[in-house]
Amino acid sequence: MNLHQTLHDPAREQARRARLQRGMFLLPSLFTSVNIGAGFFSITQSIEAATGNAQSHLDLAAIAILFAIPFDALDGRIARLTNTCSDFGRELDSLADVITFGVAPSILAFVWGFHFLPESINTQLRFHLLQAGAFTCFLFLLSGASRLARFNISHDPEPRNPGRPGRKYFVGMPIPAAAGLLASTIHLCYGIPVEWWWVSIPWLCLVALAGFLMVSTWRFWSGKEINFSKSHPFQMLVLVAIFIYLAVRYSNVVLFMIAIIYTFSGIWARAAYSWSRRRRRPLANQAVPAEEDTEKRDSLRYL
């Protein structure tokens, strides 16, 4: 067999393509592994915060969760682009989300918002705040796991809000966004733990709100309809570069503003829908007597 036949051997070419295909299947899982690693790092930093230098450890824990969000968004896109979607990848991604965006932010939220309340305050008040904080953080974790389970079994979920269902919207707030809301709030405060009981109460409400939005059927923008290949590449690169610069230079403010705007976009959509529905009800009720009067006049005409 000469060299030309060896290079173009169909069996070897098929084996080479099979190895390349196996390597492509590992690429999305690599991004998912980074996601899990960031979640584990965040958990360890939250635990170490209790031993000393709490501000630095808590800020790093929040940054790790925020760092994992783009990796969670990229693994699915890469799997679709490379045609390497698999049941294993989907299950691994869901488990990674439970760890990084469920367990890690719930522990971080409790340690930052409740663990460092001073013992100088009312003992009973501190005890009740710790209990309420632990229970609310557990509900956040439970809501996130329920959100992922519902997403995995729903083939075509539709939000109750008006708008186009499908790719453009999520049904309920996605768990990375909910975790990003908590992490960006802590990063905005540079990880300085809460030491005033009156600050723990709004923090308790924010954690509960994030958990509720995850299990709701409200509409949240998904961003899946964005297609970089159809956009102008130069303008898109400029916008991405500006965003990266702002996110790095003013990360605490920029990321918090993005999280707040995204959170209240779903709340605003729901409020607008409820308001428009209340306006339609009186009009519908007024239309019925008018129709009845018309029928009465027509019946009297033939008497």
VEXGUSE-174661 format. One record per residue (C-alpha): chain; x, y, z; residue number from 1. Coordinates in steps of 0.1 Angstrom, whole numbers, always signed. Layout:
N
<r><c>A</c><xx>X</xx><yy>Y</yy><zz>Z</zz><k>NUM</k></r>
...
# end
This chain:
303
<r><c>A</c><xx>+0</xx><yy>+0</yy><zz>+0</zz><k>1</k></r>
<r><c>A</c><xx>+16</xx><yy>+33</yy><zz>-11</zz><k>2</k></r>
<r><c>A</c><xx>+15</xx><yy>+66</yy><zz>+9</zz><k>3</k></r>
<r><c>A</c><xx>-14</xx><yy>+80</yy><zz>-11</zz><k>4</k></r>
<r><c>A</c><xx>-36</xx><yy>+50</yy><zz>-3</zz><k>5</k></r>
<r><c>A</c><xx>-26</xx><yy>+52</yy><zz>+34</zz><k>6</k></r>
<r><c>A</c><xx>-36</xx><yy>+89</yy><zz>+36</zz><k>7</k></r>
<r><c>A</c><xx>-70</xx><yy>+83</yy><zz>+20</zz><k>8</k></r>
<r><c>A</c><xx>-78</xx><yy>+50</yy><zz>+37</zz><k>9</k></r>
<r><c>A</c><xx>-116</xx><yy>+51</yy><zz>+44</zz><k>10</k></r>
<r><c>A</c><xx>-113</xx><yy>+32</yy><zz>+76</zz><k>11</k></r>
<r><c>A</c><xx>-87</xx><yy>+55</yy><zz>+90</zz><k>12</k></r>
<r><c>A</c><xx>-106</xx><yy>+86</yy><zz>+79</zz><k>13</k></r>
<r><c>A</c><xx>-137</xx><yy>+73</yy><zz>+96</zz><k>14</k></r>
<r><c>A</c><xx>-118</xx><yy>+66</yy><zz>+128</zz><k>15</k></r>
<r><c>A</c><xx>-103</xx><yy>+101</yy><zz>+127</zz><k>16</k></r>
<r><c>A</c><xx>-138</xx><yy>+116</yy><zz>+124</zz><k>17</k></r>
<r><c>A</c><xx>-151</xx><yy>+95</yy><zz>+152</zz><k>18</k></r>
<r><c>A</c><xx>-123</xx><yy>+107</yy><zz>+175</zz><k>19</k></r>
<r><c>A</c><xx>-130</xx><yy>+143</yy><zz>+165</zz><k>20</k></r>
<r><c>A</c><xx>-167</xx><yy>+139</yy><zz>+172</zz><k>21</k></r>
<r><c>A</c><xx>-159</xx><yy>+125</yy><zz>+206</zz><k>22</k></r>
<r><c>A</c><xx>-137</xx><yy>+155</yy><zz>+213</zz><k>23</k></r>
<r><c>A</c><xx>-165</xx><yy>+179</yy><zz>+202</zz><k>24</k></r>
<r><c>A</c><xx>-189</xx><yy>+162</yy><zz>+227</zz><k>25</k></r>
<r><c>A</c><xx>-164</xx><yy>+170</yy><zz>+255</zz><k>26</k></r>
<r><c>A</c><xx>-164</xx><yy>+208</yy><zz>+246</zz><k>27</k></r>
<r><c>A</c><xx>-198</xx><yy>+217</yy><zz>+261</zz><k>28</k></r>
<r><c>A</c><xx>-191</xx><yy>+195</yy><zz>+291</zz><k>29</k></r>
<r><c>A</c><xx>-159</xx><yy>+214</yy><zz>+297</zz><k>30</k></r>
<r><c>A</c><xx>-179</xx><yy>+247</yy><zz>+300</zz><k>31</k></r>
<r><c>A</c><xx>-203</xx><yy>+229</yy><zz>+324</zz><k>32</k></r>
<r><c>A</c><xx>-173</xx><yy>+217</yy><zz>+345</zz><k>33</k></r>
<r><c>A</c><xx>-161</xx><yy>+253</yy><zz>+348</zz><k>34</k></r>
<r><c>A</c><xx>-196</xx><yy>+261</yy><zz>+360</zz><k>35</k></r>
<r><c>A</c><xx>-195</xx><yy>+234</yy><zz>+387</zz><k>36</k></r>
<r><c>A</c><xx>-160</xx><yy>+245</yy><zz>+397</zz><k>37</k></r>
<r><c>A</c><xx>-171</xx><yy>+281</yy><zz>+402</zz><k>38</k></r>
<r><c>A</c><xx>-200</xx><yy>+269</yy><zz>+423</zz><k>39</k></r>
<r><c>A</c><xx>-178</xx><yy>+248</yy><zz>+445</zz><k>40</k></r>
<r><c>A</c><xx>-154</xx><yy>+277</yy><zz>+449</zz><k>41</k></r>
<r><c>A</c><xx>-182</xx><yy>+299</yy><zz>+460</zz><k>42</k></r>
<r><c>A</c><xx>-193</xx><yy>+274</yy><zz>+486</zz><k>43</k></r>
<r><c>A</c><xx>-158</xx><yy>+271</yy><zz>+501</zz><k>44</k></r>
<r><c>A</c><xx>-154</xx><yy>+309</yy><zz>+502</zz><k>45</k></r>
<r><c>A</c><xx>-188</xx><yy>+312</yy><zz>+520</zz><k>46</k></r>
<r><c>A</c><xx>-176</xx><yy>+286</yy><zz>+546</zz><k>47</k></r>
<r><c>A</c><xx>-142</xx><yy>+303</yy><zz>+551</zz><k>48</k></r>
<r><c>A</c><xx>-159</xx><yy>+336</yy><zz>+556</zz><k>49</k></r>
<r><c>A</c><xx>-171</xx><yy>+324</yy><zz>+590</zz><k>50</k></r>
<r><c>A</c><xx>-135</xx><yy>+319</yy><zz>+601</zz><k>51</k></r>
<r><c>A</c><xx>-121</xx><yy>+354</yy><zz>+593</zz><k>52</k></r>
<r><c>A</c><xx>-117</xx><yy>+381</yy><zz>+567</zz><k>53</k></r>
<r><c>A</c><xx>-154</xx><yy>+378</yy><zz>+559</zz><k>54</k></r>
<r><c>A</c><xx>-156</xx><yy>+407</yy><zz>+534</zz><k>55</k></r>
<r><c>A</c><xx>-130</xx><yy>+393</yy><zz>+511</zz><k>56</k></r>
<r><c>A</c><xx>-143</xx><yy>+357</yy><zz>+511</zz><k>57</k></r>
<r><c>A</c><xx>-179</xx><yy>+367</yy><zz>+506</zz><k>58</k></r>
<r><c>A</c><xx>-170</xx><yy>+391</yy><zz>+477</zz><k>59</k></r>
<r><c>A</c><xx>-151</xx><yy>+363</yy><zz>+460</zz><k>60</k></r>
<r><c>A</c><xx>-180</xx><yy>+339</yy><zz>+465</zz><k>61</k></r>
<r><c>A</c><xx>-203</xx><yy>+364</yy><zz>+448</zz><k>62</k></r>
<r><c>A</c><xx>-179</xx><yy>+370</yy><zz>+420</zz><k>63</k></r>
<r><c>A</c><xx>-176</xx><yy>+332</yy><zz>+414</zz><k>64</k></r>
<r><c>A</c><xx>-214</xx><yy>+329</yy><zz>+409</zz><k>65</k></r>
<r><c>A</c><xx>-214</xx><yy>+358</yy><zz>+385</zz><k>66</k></r>
<r><c>A</c><xx>-184</xx><yy>+344</yy><zz>+367</zz><k>67</k></r>
<r><c>A</c><xx>-203</xx><yy>+311</yy><zz>+361</zz><k>68</k></r>
<r><c>A</c><xx>-233</xx><yy>+327</yy><zz>+344</zz><k>69</k></r>
<r><c>A</c><xx>-217</xx><yy>+332</yy><zz>+310</zz><k>70</k></r>
<r><c>A</c><xx>-203</xx><yy>+297</yy><zz>+310</zz><k>71</k></r>
<r><c>A</c><xx>-238</xx><yy>+284</yy><zz>+317</zz><k>72</k></r>
<r><c>A</c><xx>-251</xx><yy>+303</yy><zz>+288</zz><k>73</k></r>
<r><c>A</c><xx>-223</xx><yy>+292</yy><zz>+265</zz><k>74</k></r>
<r><c>A</c><xx>-224</xx><yy>+254</yy><zz>+270</zz><k>75</k></r>
<r><c>A</c><xx>-259</xx><yy>+251</yy><zz>+255</zz><k>76</k></r>
<r><c>A</c><xx>-251</xx><yy>+273</yy><zz>+225</zz><k>77</k></r>
<r><c>A</c><xx>-218</xx><yy>+255</yy><zz>+218</zz><k>78</k></r>
<r><c>A</c><xx>-237</xx><yy>+221</yy><zz>+220</zz><k>79</k></r>
<r><c>A</c><xx>-262</xx><yy>+234</yy><zz>+194</zz><k>80</k></r>
<r><c>A</c><xx>-236</xx><yy>+249</yy><zz>+172</zz><k>81</k></r>
<r><c>A</c><xx>-215</xx><yy>+218</yy><zz>+171</zz><k>82</k></r>
<r><c>A</c><xx>-245</xx><yy>+195</yy><zz>+169</zz><k>83</k></r>
<r><c>A</c><xx>-234</xx><yy>+177</yy><zz>+201</zz><k>84</k></r>
<r><c>A</c><xx>-265</xx><yy>+179</yy><zz>+222</zz><k>85</k></r>
<r><c>A</c><xx>-271</xx><yy>+148</yy><zz>+243</zz><k>86</k></r>
<r><c>A</c><xx>-291</xx><yy>+137</yy><zz>+273</zz><k>87</k></r>
<r><c>A</c><xx>-260</xx><yy>+134</yy><zz>+293</zz><k>88</k></r>
<r><c>A</c><xx>-251</xx><yy>+170</yy><zz>+287</zz><k>89</k></r>
<r><c>A</c><xx>-286</xx><yy>+182</yy><zz>+296</zz><k>90</k></r>
<r><c>A</c><xx>-286</xx><yy>+163</yy><zz>+329</zz><k>91</k></r>
<r><c>A</c><xx>-251</xx><yy>+175</yy><zz>+337</zz><k>92</k></r>
<r><c>A</c><xx>-261</xx><yy>+210</yy><zz>+330</zz><k>93</k></r>
<r><c>A</c><xx>-291</xx><yy>+208</yy><zz>+353</zz><k>94</k></r>
<r><c>A</c><xx>-270</xx><yy>+193</yy><zz>+381</zz><k>95</k></r>
<r><c>A</c><xx>-244</xx><yy>+220</yy><zz>+377</zz><k>96</k></r>
<r><c>A</c><xx>-271</xx><yy>+247</yy><zz>+379</zz><k>97</k></r>
<r><c>A</c><xx>-284</xx><yy>+232</yy><zz>+411</zz><k>98</k></r>
<r><c>A</c><xx>-249</xx><yy>+234</yy><zz>+426</zz><k>99</k></r>
<r><c>A</c><xx>-238</xx><yy>+268</yy><zz>+413</zz><k>100</k></r>
<r><c>A</c><xx>-270</xx><yy>+287</yy><zz>+412</zz><k>101</k></r>
<r><c>A</c><xx>-290</xx><yy>+269</yy><zz>+439</zz><k>102</k></r>
<r><c>A</c><xx>-268</xx><yy>+256</yy><zz>+467</zz><k>103</k></r>
<r><c>A</c><xx>-240</xx><yy>+282</yy><zz>+464</zz><k>104</k></r>
<r><c>A</c><xx>-262</xx><yy>+314</yy><zz>+464</zz><k>105</k></r>
<r><c>A</c><xx>-284</xx><yy>+300</yy><zz>+492</zz><k>106</k></r>
<r><c>A</c><xx>-254</xx><yy>+295</yy><zz>+515</zz><k>107</k></r>
<r><c>A</c><xx>-239</xx><yy>+328</yy><zz>+505</zz><k>108</k></r>
<r><c>A</c><xx>-272</xx><yy>+346</yy><zz>+511</zz><k>109</k></r>
<r><c>A</c><xx>-275</xx><yy>+332</yy><zz>+546</zz><k>110</k></r>
<r><c>A</c><xx>-239</xx><yy>+338</yy><zz>+556</zz><k>111</k></r>
<r><c>A</c><xx>-239</xx><yy>+374</yy><zz>+542</zz><k>112</k></r>
<r><c>A</c><xx>-273</xx><yy>+385</yy><zz>+554</zz><k>113</k></r>
<r><c>A</c><xx>-278</xx><yy>+367</yy><zz>+587</zz><k>114</k></r>
<r><c>A</c><xx>-248</xx><yy>+349</yy><zz>+601</zz><k>115</k></r>
<r><c>A</c><xx>-229</xx><yy>+381</yy><zz>+612</zz><k>116</k></r>
<r><c>A</c><xx>-257</xx><yy>+398</yy><zz>+630</zz><k>117</k></r>
<r><c>A</c><xx>-242</xx><yy>+409</yy><zz>+663</zz><k>118</k></r>
<r><c>A</c><xx>-252</xx><yy>+393</yy><zz>+695</zz><k>119</k></r>
<r><c>A</c><xx>-256</xx><yy>+427</yy><zz>+711</zz><k>120</k></r>
<r><c>A</c><xx>-290</xx><yy>+431</yy><zz>+696</zz><k>121</k></r>
<r><c>A</c><xx>-321</xx><yy>+415</yy><zz>+711</zz><k>122</k></r>
<r><c>A</c><xx>-314</xx><yy>+378</yy><zz>+715</zz><k>123</k></r>
<r><c>A</c><xx>-349</xx><yy>+367</yy><zz>+706</zz><k>124</k></r>
<r><c>A</c><xx>-349</xx><yy>+390</yy><zz>+675</zz><k>125</k></r>
<r><c>A</c><xx>-316</xx><yy>+376</yy><zz>+663</zz><k>126</k></r>
<r><c>A</c><xx>-328</xx><yy>+340</yy><zz>+668</zz><k>127</k></r>
<r><c>A</c><xx>-359</xx><yy>+346</yy><zz>+648</zz><k>128</k></r>
<r><c>A</c><xx>-340</xx><yy>+364</yy><zz>+620</zz><k>129</k></r>
<r><c>A</c><xx>-316</xx><yy>+335</yy><zz>+618</zz><k>130</k></r>
<r><c>A</c><xx>-345</xx><yy>+310</yy><zz>+616</zz><k>131</k></r>
<r><c>A</c><xx>-363</xx><yy>+331</yy><zz>+590</zz><k>132</k></r>
<r><c>A</c><xx>-332</xx><yy>+336</yy><zz>+570</zz><k>133</k></r>
<r><c>A</c><xx>-323</xx><yy>+299</yy><zz>+570</zz><k>134</k></r>
<r><c>A</c><xx>-358</xx><yy>+289</yy><zz>+560</zz><k>135</k></r>
<r><c>A</c><xx>-360</xx><yy>+315</yy><zz>+532</zz><k>136</k></r>
<r><c>A</c><xx>-327</xx><yy>+305</yy><zz>+518</zz><k>137</k></r>
<r><c>A</c><xx>-338</xx><yy>+269</yy><zz>+518</zz><k>138</k></r>
<r><c>A</c><xx>-370</xx><yy>+280</yy><zz>+499</zz><k>139</k></r>
<r><c>A</c><xx>-348</xx><yy>+297</yy><zz>+474</zz><k>140</k></r>
<r><c>A</c><xx>-328</xx><yy>+265</yy><zz>+468</zz><k>141</k></r>
<r><c>A</c><xx>-361</xx><yy>+245</yy><zz>+466</zz><k>142</k></r>
<r><c>A</c><xx>-376</xx><yy>+269</yy><zz>+442</zz><k>143</k></r>
<r><c>A</c><xx>-345</xx><yy>+268</yy><zz>+420</zz><k>144</k></r>
<r><c>A</c><xx>-345</xx><yy>+230</yy><zz>+419</zz><k>145</k></r>
<r><c>A</c><xx>-383</xx><yy>+230</yy><zz>+411</zz><k>146</k></r>
<r><c>A</c><xx>-377</xx><yy>+255</yy><zz>+383</zz><k>147</k></r>
<r><c>A</c><xx>-351</xx><yy>+233</yy><zz>+367</zz><k>148</k></r>
<r><c>A</c><xx>-373</xx><yy>+202</yy><zz>+370</zz><k>149</k></r>
<r><c>A</c><xx>-402</xx><yy>+220</yy><zz>+354</zz><k>150</k></r>
<r><c>A</c><xx>-380</xx><yy>+233</yy><zz>+326</zz><k>151</k></r>
<r><c>A</c><xx>-367</xx><yy>+198</yy><zz>+319</zz><k>152</k></r>
<r><c>A</c><xx>-401</xx><yy>+182</yy><zz>+316</zz><k>153</k></r>
<r><c>A</c><xx>-418</xx><yy>+211</yy><zz>+297</zz><k>154</k></r>
<r><c>A</c><xx>-416</xx><yy>+208</yy><zz>+260</zz><k>155</k></r>
<r><c>A</c><xx>-435</xx><yy>+239</yy><zz>+250</zz><k>156</k></r>
<r><c>A</c><xx>-442</xx><yy>+260</yy><zz>+282</zz><k>157</k></r>
<r><c>A</c><xx>-462</xx><yy>+292</yy><zz>+277</zz><k>158</k></r>
<r><c>A</c><xx>-462</xx><yy>+321</yy><zz>+300</zz><k>159</k></r>
<r><c>A</c><xx>-495</xx><yy>+336</yy><zz>+312</zz><k>160</k></r>
<r><c>A</c><xx>-483</xx><yy>+370</yy><zz>+302</zz><k>161</k></r>
<r><c>A</c><xx>-491</xx><yy>+383</yy><zz>+267</zz><k>162</k></r>
<r><c>A</c><xx>-464</xx><yy>+379</yy><zz>+242</zz><k>163</k></r>
<r><c>A</c><xx>-449</xx><yy>+354</yy><zz>+219</zz><k>164</k></r>
<r><c>A</c><xx>-441</xx><yy>+321</yy><zz>+237</zz><k>165</k></r>
<r><c>A</c><xx>-413</xx><yy>+299</yy><zz>+227</zz><k>166</k></r>
<r><c>A</c><xx>-377</xx><yy>+309</yy><zz>+222</zz><k>167</k></r>
<r><c>A</c><xx>-381</xx><yy>+346</yy><zz>+231</zz><k>168</k></r>
<r><c>A</c><xx>-393</xx><yy>+341</yy><zz>+267</zz><k>169</k></r>
<r><c>A</c><xx>-387</xx><yy>+319</yy><zz>+297</zz><k>170</k></r>
<r><c>A</c><xx>-416</xx><yy>+307</yy><zz>+318</zz><k>171</k></r>
<r><c>A</c><xx>-405</xx><yy>+320</yy><zz>+352</zz><k>172</k></r>
<r><c>A</c><xx>-372</xx><yy>+336</yy><zz>+361</zz><k>173</k></r>
<r><c>A</c><xx>-343</xx><yy>+314</yy><zz>+352</zz><k>174</k></r>
<r><c>A</c><xx>-322</xx><yy>+302</yy><zz>+381</zz><k>175</k></r>
<r><c>A</c><xx>-289</xx><yy>+318</yy><zz>+369</zz><k>176</k></r>
<r><c>A</c><xx>-307</xx><yy>+352</yy><zz>+368</zz><k>177</k></r>
<r><c>A</c><xx>-320</xx><yy>+347</yy><zz>+404</zz><k>178</k></r>
<r><c>A</c><xx>-286</xx><yy>+337</yy><zz>+416</zz><k>179</k></r>
<r><c>A</c><xx>-271</xx><yy>+367</yy><zz>+398</zz><k>180</k></r>
<r><c>A</c><xx>-295</xx><yy>+390</yy><zz>+415</zz><k>181</k></r>
<r><c>A</c><xx>-283</xx><yy>+378</yy><zz>+450</zz><k>182</k></r>
<r><c>A</c><xx>-247</xx><yy>+377</yy><zz>+440</zz><k>183</k></r>
<r><c>A</c><xx>-246</xx><yy>+411</yy><zz>+423</zz><k>184</k></r>
<r><c>A</c><xx>-263</xx><yy>+427</yy><zz>+454</zz><k>185</k></r>
<r><c>A</c><xx>-235</xx><yy>+412</yy><zz>+477</zz><k>186</k></r>
<r><c>A</c><xx>-208</xx><yy>+423</yy><zz>+452</zz><k>187</k></r>
<r><c>A</c><xx>-223</xx><yy>+458</yy><zz>+451</zz><k>188</k></r>
<r><c>A</c><xx>-217</xx><yy>+460</yy><zz>+489</zz><k>189</k></r>
<r><c>A</c><xx>-181</xx><yy>+446</yy><zz>+483</zz><k>190</k></r>
<r><c>A</c><xx>-190</xx><yy>+416</yy><zz>+504</zz><k>191</k></r>
<r><c>A</c><xx>-193</xx><yy>+436</yy><zz>+536</zz><k>192</k></r>
<r><c>A</c><xx>-216</xx><yy>+414</yy><zz>+557</zz><k>193</k></r>
<r><c>A</c><xx>-248</xx><yy>+427</yy><zz>+572</zz><k>194</k></r>
<r><c>A</c><xx>-245</xx><yy>+437</yy><zz>+608</zz><k>195</k></r>
<r><c>A</c><xx>-278</xx><yy>+456</yy><zz>+612</zz><k>196</k></r>
<r><c>A</c><xx>-310</xx><yy>+437</yy><zz>+618</zz><k>197</k></r>
<r><c>A</c><xx>-331</xx><yy>+463</yy><zz>+598</zz><k>198</k></r>
<r><c>A</c><xx>-310</xx><yy>+455</yy><zz>+567</zz><k>199</k></r>
<r><c>A</c><xx>-317</xx><yy>+418</yy><zz>+571</zz><k>200</k></r>
<r><c>A</c><xx>-354</xx><yy>+422</yy><zz>+566</zz><k>201</k></r>
<r><c>A</c><xx>-353</xx><yy>+437</yy><zz>+531</zz><k>202</k></r>
<r><c>A</c><xx>-326</xx><yy>+411</yy><zz>+522</zz><k>203</k></r>
<r><c>A</c><xx>-350</xx><yy>+384</yy><zz>+534</zz><k>204</k></r>
<r><c>A</c><xx>-377</xx><yy>+399</yy><zz>+512</zz><k>205</k></r>
<r><c>A</c><xx>-353</xx><yy>+400</yy><zz>+482</zz><k>206</k></r>
<r><c>A</c><xx>-343</xx><yy>+363</yy><zz>+486</zz><k>207</k></r>
<r><c>A</c><xx>-380</xx><yy>+353</yy><zz>+489</zz><k>208</k></r>
<r><c>A</c><xx>-389</xx><yy>+374</yy><zz>+458</zz><k>209</k></r>
<r><c>A</c><xx>-362</xx><yy>+357</yy><zz>+438</zz><k>210</k></r>
<r><c>A</c><xx>-375</xx><yy>+323</yy><zz>+448</zz><k>211</k></r>
<r><c>A</c><xx>-411</xx><yy>+332</yy><zz>+440</zz><k>212</k></r>
<r><c>A</c><xx>-402</xx><yy>+345</yy><zz>+405</zz><k>213</k></r>
<r><c>A</c><xx>-384</xx><yy>+312</yy><zz>+397</zz><k>214</k></r>
<r><c>A</c><xx>-415</xx><yy>+291</yy><zz>+403</zz><k>215</k></r>
<r><c>A</c><xx>-440</xx><yy>+317</yy><zz>+388</zz><k>216</k></r>
<r><c>A</c><xx>-453</xx><yy>+314</yy><zz>+353</zz><k>217</k></r>
<r><c>A</c><xx>-444</xx><yy>+350</yy><zz>+345</zz><k>218</k></r>
<r><c>A</c><xx>-426</xx><yy>+360</yy><zz>+313</zz><k>219</k></r>
<r><c>A</c><xx>-389</xx><yy>+367</yy><zz>+313</zz><k>220</k></r>
<r><c>A</c><xx>-368</xx><yy>+374</yy><zz>+282</zz><k>221</k></r>
<r><c>A</c><xx>-346</xx><yy>+345</yy><zz>+272</zz><k>222</k></r>
<r><c>A</c><xx>-323</xx><yy>+362</yy><zz>+246</zz><k>223</k></r>
<r><c>A</c><xx>-322</xx><yy>+330</yy><zz>+226</zz><k>224</k></r>
<r><c>A</c><xx>-334</xx><yy>+348</yy><zz>+194</zz><k>225</k></r>
<r><c>A</c><xx>-301</xx><yy>+367</yy><zz>+193</zz><k>226</k></r>
<r><c>A</c><xx>-281</xx><yy>+354</yy><zz>+164</zz><k>227</k></r>
<r><c>A</c><xx>-246</xx><yy>+368</yy><zz>+161</zz><k>228</k></r>
<r><c>A</c><xx>-241</xx><yy>+354</yy><zz>+127</zz><k>229</k></r>
<r><c>A</c><xx>-269</xx><yy>+376</yy><zz>+112</zz><k>230</k></r>
<r><c>A</c><xx>-258</xx><yy>+408</yy><zz>+129</zz><k>231</k></r>
<r><c>A</c><xx>-231</xx><yy>+431</yy><zz>+117</zz><k>232</k></r>
<r><c>A</c><xx>-199</xx><yy>+417</yy><zz>+131</zz><k>233</k></r>
<r><c>A</c><xx>-180</xx><yy>+449</yy><zz>+136</zz><k>234</k></r>
<r><c>A</c><xx>-208</xx><yy>+467</yy><zz>+154</zz><k>235</k></r>
<r><c>A</c><xx>-214</xx><yy>+437</yy><zz>+176</zz><k>236</k></r>
<r><c>A</c><xx>-178</xx><yy>+434</yy><zz>+185</zz><k>237</k></r>
<r><c>A</c><xx>-177</xx><yy>+470</yy><zz>+195</zz><k>238</k></r>
<r><c>A</c><xx>-208</xx><yy>+466</yy><zz>+217</zz><k>239</k></r>
<r><c>A</c><xx>-194</xx><yy>+435</yy><zz>+233</zz><k>240</k></r>
<r><c>A</c><xx>-160</xx><yy>+452</yy><zz>+239</zz><k>241</k></r>
<r><c>A</c><xx>-177</xx><yy>+482</yy><zz>+255</zz><k>242</k></r>
<r><c>A</c><xx>-199</xx><yy>+459</yy><zz>+277</zz><k>243</k></r>
<r><c>A</c><xx>-169</xx><yy>+439</yy><zz>+288</zz><k>244</k></r>
<r><c>A</c><xx>-149</xx><yy>+471</yy><zz>+297</zz><k>245</k></r>
<r><c>A</c><xx>-178</xx><yy>+485</yy><zz>+318</zz><k>246</k></r>
<r><c>A</c><xx>-185</xx><yy>+451</yy><zz>+334</zz><k>247</k></r>
<r><c>A</c><xx>-148</xx><yy>+448</yy><zz>+345</zz><k>248</k></r>
<r><c>A</c><xx>-142</xx><yy>+484</yy><zz>+353</zz><k>249</k></r>
<r><c>A</c><xx>-175</xx><yy>+490</yy><zz>+372</zz><k>250</k></r>
<r><c>A</c><xx>-185</xx><yy>+455</yy><zz>+378</zz><k>251</k></r>
<r><c>A</c><xx>-203</xx><yy>+460</yy><zz>+411</zz><k>252</k></r>
<r><c>A</c><xx>-226</xx><yy>+487</yy><zz>+397</zz><k>253</k></r>
<r><c>A</c><xx>-231</xx><yy>+474</yy><zz>+361</zz><k>254</k></r>
<r><c>A</c><xx>-239</xx><yy>+438</yy><zz>+371</zz><k>255</k></r>
<r><c>A</c><xx>-263</xx><yy>+449</yy><zz>+398</zz><k>256</k></r>
<r><c>A</c><xx>-281</xx><yy>+472</yy><zz>+374</zz><k>257</k></r>
<r><c>A</c><xx>-284</xx><yy>+445</yy><zz>+349</zz><k>258</k></r>
<r><c>A</c><xx>-298</xx><yy>+421</yy><zz>+375</zz><k>259</k></r>
<r><c>A</c><xx>-323</xx><yy>+446</yy><zz>+388</zz><k>260</k></r>
<r><c>A</c><xx>-335</xx><yy>+456</yy><zz>+353</zz><k>261</k></r>
<r><c>A</c><xx>-339</xx><yy>+420</yy><zz>+343</zz><k>262</k></r>
<r><c>A</c><xx>-358</xx><yy>+411</yy><zz>+375</zz><k>263</k></r>
<r><c>A</c><xx>-382</xx><yy>+440</yy><zz>+372</zz><k>264</k></r>
<r><c>A</c><xx>-388</xx><yy>+435</yy><zz>+335</zz><k>265</k></r>
<r><c>A</c><xx>-407</xx><yy>+403</yy><zz>+344</zz><k>266</k></r>
<r><c>A</c><xx>-426</xx><yy>+421</yy><zz>+372</zz><k>267</k></r>
<r><c>A</c><xx>-435</xx><yy>+450</yy><zz>+350</zz><k>268</k></r>
<r><c>A</c><xx>-447</xx><yy>+427</yy><zz>+322</zz><k>269</k></r>
<r><c>A</c><xx>-470</xx><yy>+409</yy><zz>+347</zz><k>270</k></r>
<r><c>A</c><xx>-483</xx><yy>+442</yy><zz>+362</zz><k>271</k></r>
<r><c>A</c><xx>-490</xx><yy>+456</yy><zz>+327</zz><k>272</k></r>
<r><c>A</c><xx>-509</xx><yy>+425</yy><zz>+318</zz><k>273</k></r>
<r><c>A</c><xx>-530</xx><yy>+426</yy><zz>+350</zz><k>274</k></r>
<r><c>A</c><xx>-538</xx><yy>+463</yy><zz>+345</zz><k>275</k></r>
<r><c>A</c><xx>-549</xx><yy>+458</yy><zz>+308</zz><k>276</k></r>
<r><c>A</c><xx>-570</xx><yy>+428</yy><zz>+318</zz><k>277</k></r>
<r><c>A</c><xx>-588</xx><yy>+449</yy><zz>+345</zz><k>278</k></r>
<r><c>A</c><xx>-595</xx><yy>+475</yy><zz>+319</zz><k>279</k></r>
<r><c>A</c><xx>-610</xx><yy>+450</yy><zz>+295</zz><k>280</k></r>
<r><c>A</c><xx>-634</xx><yy>+435</yy><zz>+321</zz><k>281</k></r>
<r><c>A</c><xx>-657</xx><yy>+466</yy><zz>+324</zz><k>282</k></r>
<r><c>A</c><xx>-659</xx><yy>+469</yy><zz>+286</zz><k>283</k></r>
<r><c>A</c><xx>-669</xx><yy>+433</yy><zz>+283</zz><k>284</k></r>
<r><c>A</c><xx>-696</xx><yy>+437</yy><zz>+310</zz><k>285</k></r>
<r><c>A</c><xx>-710</xx><yy>+468</yy><zz>+293</zz><k>286</k></r>
<r><c>A</c><xx>-713</xx><yy>+450</yy><zz>+260</zz><k>287</k></r>
<r><c>A</c><xx>-738</xx><yy>+424</yy><zz>+273</zz><k>288</k></r>
<r><c>A</c><xx>-767</xx><yy>+448</yy><zz>+283</zz><k>289</k></r>
<r><c>A</c><xx>-763</xx><yy>+466</yy><zz>+249</zz><k>290</k></r>
<r><c>A</c><xx>-768</xx><yy>+433</yy><zz>+231</zz><k>291</k></r>
<r><c>A</c><xx>-798</xx><yy>+425</yy><zz>+253</zz><k>292</k></r>
<r><c>A</c><xx>-814</xx><yy>+458</yy><zz>+246</zz><k>293</k></r>
<r><c>A</c><xx>-810</xx><yy>+453</yy><zz>+209</zz><k>294</k></r>
<r><c>A</c><xx>-827</xx><yy>+419</yy><zz>+211</zz><k>295</k></r>
<r><c>A</c><xx>-856</xx><yy>+434</yy><zz>+231</zz><k>296</k></r>
<r><c>A</c><xx>-861</xx><yy>+461</yy><zz>+206</zz><k>297</k></r>
<r><c>A</c><xx>-861</xx><yy>+436</yy><zz>+177</zz><k>298</k></r>
<r><c>A</c><xx>-887</xx><yy>+414</yy><zz>+196</zz><k>299</k></r>
<r><c>A</c><xx>-910</xx><yy>+444</yy><zz>+203</zz><k>300</k></r>
<r><c>A</c><xx>-909</xx><yy>+454</yy><zz>+166</zz><k>301</k></r>
<r><c>A</c><xx>-925</xx><yy>+421</yy><zz>+156</zz><k>302</k></r>
<r><c>A</c><xx>-953</xx><yy>+423</yy><zz>+182</zz><k>303</k></r>
# end
